[in-house]
Amino acid sequence: MKKEELKDLIQKHKDHQLTAAELQRLKEFFHSEEFDAVFEQASEDLFLENSNSVVDMESEKIYRRIAEEILPQEKRSIKSRNWLYITTASVAAALLLFFYLTPSILPNSTDDVVSAEREQIDILPGGAKAKLVLEDGKIVDLANLRSDTTLQLAGYKIYKNAKGELTYTLTDENISSAGLYNTIVTPKGGEYNLQLPDGSKIFVNASSTIRYPLQFDKAKREVELDGEAYFEVRQMVQNNNKIPFIVKTREQTLKVLGTSFNINSYSDRIETTLVEGKVQLSYPNKKGGLLAPNQQSSYHSKHQSFHIKDVDPFYTIAWKDGNFAFENTSLSTVMKDLERWYDVEVEYRCNFSKIKFSGTISKYEKIDKVLKAIELTGSVKFKIEERRIIVMS
């Protein structure tokens, strides 16, 4: 197997998109003598932009996950890594803490048949999955689009890089007069990142839709959001004029010049959290206001109420960095996040309206580990029946 093929399989493994045939191919190569050398080269390419210690830690994590998934328990001890370098005491301490707190990665089963049956009922975390709706109505399944692939379309091209992110490049400047739009639609258990032609980045969470033009006009840059997304807006200047970036979310209109912020509109509230910069909020029948960094606005659609409070943005934007993070959050809000990410249904057997939860955990863990972490509070228990989570006292 060549490095490029292994890189593609590693990326698909990270995104939980391996087919049965690809998993078998990876399993066969894992047992070969040249696997370690090729894996090291492929993983270094995938994480080249990070420091060496981060590269090694991330590669080690992927290696262990591959081993966990494709090797029977009694054979796992035959493979070992000797290229993990710890460059600072703090990294070493963090890694030690990780292994100390993390339950054993070995499955309970001792044969491939039992392991395969167990995998069929596992509820796995979401990944980079979305549909791209083109201007003419054609739909591209981005999960099936290979990494390092370019789509050449009329007047523009879309590139999917090794991380699964989309980048737009205009090949015909006259496309601006056409008013063409693309739309990203993420399902439950899906998320996607893209970079617009102006350099602005958008991280789209599960069960969300974002519609955006292929080329912004000279007066404004405007997109439409339903769901949740995090924005890193690049400042844009033409003829000495700063071009505003506008996000429309139901009744809310957000206007910025260059900043980072998160919008959550899953419920009947629209919550906007500002990380840096400054944004102006407005509504059809309600006065909005300016947000400063570390502030969050909340607009209630039904009651047309609006207020601003100070927050720690970490808990709001942790999702885009691969974590669940809650601070005194209601159990119902926590479970709604799990519903969207793991594509499950939640059933309540008791009233848990007064229960609050605080904690941080990787959203790439299997759901049973996340639920066990919540159970440690001693205030709630869970039962899994196929894709239904039952909440009990």
C-alpha positions as CSV (number, residue, x, y, z in Angstrom):
1,M,0.0,0.0,0.0
2,K,1.3,3.5,-0.9
3,K,1.3,6.4,1.4
4,E,-1.4,8.3,-0.4
5,E,-3.8,5.4,-0.2
6,L,-3.1,5.0,3.5
7,K,-3.7,8.7,4.1
8,D,-7.1,8.4,2.5
9,L,-8.0,5.4,4.7
10,I,-6.8,7.2,7.8
11,Q,-8.9,10.3,7.0
12,K,-12.0,8.1,6.4
13,H,-11.3,6.2,9.6
14,K,-11.2,9.6,11.5
15,D,-14.5,10.6,9.8
16,H,-16.1,7.1,10.5
17,Q,-16.6,6.6,6.7
18,L,-14.7,3.4,6.1
19,T,-16.6,0.8,4.0
20,A,-16.4,-2.9,4.8
21,A,-13.9,-3.4,2.0
22,E,-11.7,-0.5,3.0
23,L,-11.7,-1.7,6.6
24,Q,-10.6,-5.2,5.4
25,R,-7.9,-3.5,3.3
26,L,-6.7,-1.6,6.3
27,K,-6.7,-4.7,8.5
28,E,-4.6,-6.7,6.1
29,F,-2.0,-3.9,5.7
30,F,-1.9,-3.4,9.5
31,H,-0.4,-6.9,9.8
32,S,2.3,-6.2,7.2
33,E,5.9,-5.4,8.1
34,E,6.0,-2.0,6.3
35,F,2.8,-0.7,8.0
36,D,4.6,1.3,10.7
37,A,6.9,3.2,8.3
38,V,4.1,4.1,5.8
39,F,1.7,5.0,8.6
40,E,4.3,7.4,10.1
41,Q,4.8,9.1,6.8
42,A,1.0,9.4,6.1
43,S,0.1,10.7,9.5
44,E,2.9,13.3,9.4
45,D,1.5,14.6,6.1
46,L,-2.0,14.8,7.6
47,F,-0.9,16.8,10.6
48,L,2.1,18.7,9.1
49,E,0.8,22.1,10.3
50,N,1.0,21.1,14.0
51,S,4.1,21.0,16.2
52,N,6.0,17.7,16.3
53,S,4.6,16.8,19.7
54,V,1.0,17.4,18.6
55,V,1.7,15.4,15.4
56,D,3.0,12.5,17.3
57,M,0.1,12.5,19.9
58,E,-2.6,12.7,17.2
59,S,-1.0,10.0,15.2
60,E,-0.7,7.8,18.2
61,K,-4.3,8.3,19.0
62,I,-5.4,7.3,15.5
63,Y,-3.0,4.3,15.6
64,R,-4.7,3.1,18.8
65,R,-8.2,3.6,17.4
66,I,-7.3,1.6,14.3
67,A,-5.9,-1.2,16.5
68,E,-9.0,-1.1,18.7
69,E,-11.3,-1.5,15.8
70,I,-9.6,-4.0,13.6
71,L,-7.6,-6.3,15.9
72,P,-8.9,-9.1,18.1
73,Q,-8.1,-8.6,21.7
74,E,-5.6,-11.4,22.1
75,K,-3.5,-10.1,19.1
76,R,-3.2,-6.5,20.1
77,S,-0.1,-6.8,22.2
78,I,2.0,-7.8,19.1
79,K,1.9,-4.2,17.8
80,S,3.7,-1.4,19.6
81,R,4.8,2.1,18.8
82,N,8.2,3.5,19.6
83,W,8.1,6.9,17.8
84,L,5.9,8.9,20.3
85,Y,8.0,11.8,21.5
86,I,7.1,13.9,24.5
87,T,8.8,17.3,24.2
88,T,7.6,19.1,27.3
89,A,6.8,18.2,30.9
90,S,3.3,19.6,30.5
91,V,2.5,17.4,27.5
92,A,3.8,14.4,29.3
93,A,1.7,15.1,32.3
94,A,-1.4,15.6,30.2
95,L,-0.8,12.4,28.3
96,L,-0.3,10.5,31.6
97,L,-3.5,11.9,32.9
98,F,-5.3,10.9,29.7
99,F,-4.3,7.2,30.1
100,Y,-5.0,7.3,33.8
101,L,-8.5,8.6,33.4
102,T,-9.5,6.8,30.2
103,P,-11.1,3.3,30.6
104,S,-9.5,0.4,28.9
105,I,-9.7,0.6,25.1
106,L,-9.9,-3.2,24.8
107,P,-13.4,-4.5,24.0
108,N,-15.0,-7.2,26.1
109,S,-15.3,-9.6,23.3
110,T,-12.5,-12.1,22.5
111,D,-13.3,-13.1,19.0
112,D,-14.1,-11.4,15.7
113,V,-17.6,-12.6,15.4
114,V,-18.7,-11.2,18.8
115,S,-16.9,-8.0,18.1
116,A,-18.6,-7.6,14.8
117,E,-22.1,-8.2,16.3
118,R,-21.3,-5.7,19.0
119,E,-20.2,-3.1,16.4
120,Q,-23.6,-3.3,14.7
121,I,-25.4,-2.0,17.8
122,D,-22.8,0.6,18.8
123,I,-24.0,4.2,18.6
124,L,-21.0,5.9,17.1
125,P,-20.3,9.7,17.1
126,G,-21.0,11.9,14.1
127,G,-18.4,13.1,11.6
128,A,-17.8,15.2,8.5
129,K,-21.1,14.5,6.7
130,A,-23.1,17.0,4.6
131,K,-24.9,17.5,1.4
132,L,-23.8,20.3,-0.9
133,V,-26.8,21.8,-2.9
134,L,-25.6,23.5,-6.1
135,E,-27.4,26.4,-7.7
136,D,-29.0,24.2,-10.3
137,G,-30.4,21.9,-7.6
138,K,-27.9,19.1,-8.1
139,I,-26.7,17.5,-4.8
140,V,-23.2,16.4,-3.9
141,D,-22.8,14.0,-1.0
142,L,-19.6,15.4,0.6
143,A,-19.1,12.3,2.7
144,N,-18.6,10.3,-0.5
145,L,-16.4,12.9,-2.1
146,R,-12.8,11.8,-1.7
147,S,-10.3,14.0,0.0
148,D,-7.9,16.1,-2.1
149,T,-10.5,16.4,-4.8
150,T,-11.4,19.4,-6.9
151,L,-14.9,19.9,-8.5
152,Q,-14.6,22.2,-11.5
153,L,-17.9,24.0,-12.1
154,A,-19.1,26.9,-14.3
155,G,-17.0,29.9,-13.2
156,Y,-15.7,28.4,-9.9
157,K,-14.1,25.4,-8.4
158,I,-14.5,23.6,-5.0
159,Y,-11.6,21.8,-3.4
160,K,-12.0,19.3,-0.6
161,N,-8.7,19.1,1.3
162,A,-7.2,16.3,3.4
163,K,-9.2,17.5,6.5
164,G,-12.5,17.3,4.6
165,E,-12.9,21.1,4.4
166,L,-14.3,22.9,1.4
167,T,-12.5,25.8,-0.2
168,Y,-14.0,27.9,-2.9
169,T,-12.0,29.6,-5.7
170,L,-13.5,31.8,-8.4
171,T,-12.2,31.1,-12.0
172,D,-14.5,33.7,-13.6
173,E,-14.9,37.1,-12.0
174,N,-18.1,37.7,-14.0
175,I,-19.9,35.1,-11.8
176,S,-20.7,37.9,-9.3
177,S,-23.4,39.2,-11.7
178,A,-25.1,35.8,-11.8
179,G,-26.2,35.8,-8.2
180,L,-25.4,32.1,-7.8
181,Y,-25.8,30.4,-4.4
182,N,-24.6,27.1,-2.8
183,T,-26.1,25.5,0.3
184,I,-24.6,23.2,2.9
185,V,-27.0,20.9,4.7
186,T,-25.7,18.8,7.6
187,P,-27.8,15.9,9.0
188,K,-28.0,14.6,12.5
189,G,-24.6,13.2,13.3
190,G,-22.9,15.5,10.7
191,E,-20.8,18.7,10.6
192,Y,-18.8,20.5,8.0
193,N,-16.3,23.3,7.5
194,L,-15.9,25.5,4.6
195,Q,-13.9,28.6,3.5
196,L,-15.7,31.2,1.3
197,P,-14.0,33.0,-1.6
198,D,-13.3,36.0,0.7
199,G,-11.3,33.9,3.1
200,S,-14.0,33.7,5.8
201,K,-14.4,30.3,7.5
202,I,-17.6,28.7,8.6
203,F,-17.9,25.7,10.9
204,V,-21.4,24.2,10.5
205,N,-22.8,22.0,13.3
206,A,-25.2,19.1,13.0
207,S,-28.8,19.5,11.8
208,S,-28.0,22.9,10.2
209,T,-28.3,24.6,6.9
210,I,-26.2,27.5,5.5
211,R,-26.8,29.3,2.2
212,Y,-24.2,31.5,0.7
213,P,-23.3,33.3,-2.6
214,L,-20.4,32.2,-4.7
215,Q,-19.3,35.8,-5.0
216,F,-20.2,38.7,-2.7
217,D,-21.3,41.9,-4.2
218,K,-19.5,45.2,-3.7
219,A,-21.9,46.5,-0.9
220,K,-22.3,43.5,1.4
221,R,-21.5,39.9,2.1
222,E,-24.7,38.0,3.2
223,V,-25.4,34.4,4.2
224,E,-28.4,32.7,5.7
225,L,-28.3,30.2,8.6
226,D,-30.7,27.8,10.2
227,G,-29.2,25.8,13.1
228,E,-25.7,26.4,14.5
229,A,-22.5,27.7,13.0
230,Y,-19.3,29.3,14.1
231,F,-17.9,32.1,11.9
232,E,-14.4,33.5,11.5
233,V,-15.0,36.5,9.3
234,R,-12.2,38.1,7.3
235,Q,-12.2,41.8,6.9
236,M,-12.8,42.9,3.3
237,V,-12.0,46.3,1.8
238,Q,-12.8,47.6,-1.7
239,N,-12.1,51.1,-2.8
240,N,-11.2,52.0,0.8
241,N,-14.7,50.9,1.9
242,K,-15.1,48.1,4.5
243,I,-17.6,45.5,3.2
244,P,-19.9,44.3,6.0
245,F,-20.6,40.6,6.6
246,I,-24.2,39.8,7.3
247,V,-25.8,36.6,8.8
248,K,-29.5,36.3,8.6
249,T,-31.0,33.8,11.1
250,R,-34.9,33.9,11.1
251,E,-35.8,37.3,12.5
252,Q,-32.2,38.2,13.5
253,T,-29.8,40.1,11.3
254,L,-26.2,40.2,12.4
255,K,-23.7,42.7,10.9
256,V,-19.9,42.6,11.3
257,L,-16.8,43.8,9.6
258,G,-14.3,41.2,10.8
259,T,-14.7,39.0,13.8
260,S,-15.4,35.6,15.4
261,F,-18.8,34.5,16.7
262,N,-21.2,31.6,17.2
263,I,-24.9,31.6,16.4
264,N,-27.2,28.9,17.8
265,S,-30.8,28.9,16.5
266,Y,-31.9,25.3,17.2
267,S,-34.7,26.2,19.6
268,D,-37.1,29.2,19.6
269,R,-34.2,31.2,20.9
270,I,-31.4,32.7,18.8
271,E,-28.2,32.8,20.9
272,T,-25.3,34.8,19.5
273,T,-21.9,34.5,21.3
274,L,-19.1,36.9,20.4
275,V,-15.5,35.7,20.7
276,E,-13.7,38.7,19.3
277,G,-14.5,41.9,17.4
278,K,-17.9,43.6,17.5
279,V,-21.3,42.7,16.0
280,Q,-24.5,44.7,15.6
281,L,-27.8,42.8,16.1
282,S,-31.2,43.9,14.8
283,Y,-34.8,42.5,14.6
284,P,-37.9,43.5,12.7
285,N,-40.0,44.5,15.7
286,K,-37.4,44.6,18.5
287,K,-34.4,46.8,19.2
288,G,-31.2,44.9,19.2
289,G,-27.8,46.1,20.3
290,L,-24.0,45.8,20.1
291,L,-22.2,42.8,21.4
292,A,-18.7,43.0,22.9
293,P,-16.3,40.0,23.2
294,N,-17.3,37.4,25.8
295,Q,-20.9,38.5,25.6
296,Q,-24.0,36.5,24.5
297,S,-27.3,37.7,23.3
298,S,-30.5,35.8,23.5
299,Y,-33.6,36.6,21.3
300,H,-36.8,34.7,22.0
301,S,-38.9,34.5,18.8
302,K,-42.3,33.9,20.5
303,H,-42.0,36.6,23.1
304,Q,-39.7,38.9,21.1
305,S,-37.5,39.4,24.1
306,F,-33.9,40.3,23.9
307,H,-31.1,40.4,26.5
308,I,-27.3,40.3,26.7
309,K,-25.1,38.6,29.4
310,D,-21.4,38.0,30.0
311,V,-20.3,34.4,29.3
312,D,-17.2,32.3,28.8
313,P,-17.2,31.5,25.1
314,F,-15.3,28.2,25.7
315,Y,-18.5,26.4,26.5
316,T,-20.4,27.7,23.5
317,I,-17.7,27.0,20.8
318,A,-16.2,23.8,22.2
319,W,-18.3,21.8,19.7
320,K,-16.2,23.1,16.7
321,D,-13.0,21.9,18.5
322,G,-14.4,18.3,19.0
323,N,-15.8,18.5,22.5
324,F,-19.0,18.7,24.5
325,A,-18.6,21.4,27.2
326,F,-21.3,22.3,29.7
327,E,-21.5,24.7,32.6
328,N,-24.5,24.3,34.9
329,T,-26.5,23.2,31.8
330,S,-30.0,21.6,32.0
331,L,-30.1,17.9,31.3
332,S,-32.6,18.5,28.5
333,T,-30.1,20.8,26.7
334,V,-27.3,18.2,27.1
335,M,-29.5,15.4,25.7
336,K,-30.6,17.6,22.8
337,D,-26.9,18.0,21.9
338,L,-26.4,14.2,22.1
339,E,-29.5,13.6,20.0
340,R,-28.2,15.8,17.2
341,W,-24.6,14.5,17.2
342,Y,-25.3,10.7,17.7
343,D,-28.6,10.7,15.7
344,V,-30.6,9.1,18.5
345,E,-34.0,9.7,20.2
346,V,-34.3,10.5,23.9
347,E,-37.2,9.3,26.1
348,Y,-37.7,10.6,29.6
349,R,-39.2,8.4,32.3
350,C,-39.1,11.0,35.0
351,N,-39.0,14.8,35.4
352,F,-35.4,16.0,35.3
353,S,-36.1,19.7,34.8
354,K,-34.1,20.7,37.9
355,I,-31.0,18.7,37.1
356,K,-27.9,20.7,35.9
357,F,-24.7,19.3,34.5
358,S,-21.2,20.6,34.2
359,G,-18.3,18.9,32.4
360,T,-16.2,18.5,29.3
361,I,-15.7,15.3,27.2
362,S,-14.6,14.5,23.6
363,K,-17.6,14.3,21.3
364,Y,-15.8,11.5,19.4
365,E,-16.3,9.0,22.2
366,K,-18.9,6.4,21.8
367,I,-22.2,7.5,23.4
368,D,-22.0,4.9,26.2
369,K,-18.9,6.6,27.6
370,V,-20.5,10.0,27.5
371,L,-23.6,8.7,29.3
372,K,-21.5,7.0,31.9
373,A,-19.7,10.3,32.6
374,I,-23.1,12.0,33.2
375,E,-24.2,9.1,35.4
376,L,-21.3,9.9,37.7
377,T,-23.3,12.8,39.0
378,G,-25.5,10.2,40.7
379,S,-28.7,12.1,39.7
380,V,-29.7,10.2,36.6
381,K,-29.3,6.8,34.9
382,F,-29.5,5.8,31.2
383,K,-30.6,2.7,29.3
384,I,-29.9,2.2,25.6
385,E,-32.4,0.4,23.4
386,E,-31.2,0.3,19.8
387,R,-31.1,4.1,18.9
388,R,-33.2,5.2,21.8
389,I,-31.8,6.6,25.0
390,I,-34.0,6.2,28.0
391,V,-33.4,8.6,30.9
392,M,-34.3,7.2,34.3
393,S,-33.9,8.2,38.0
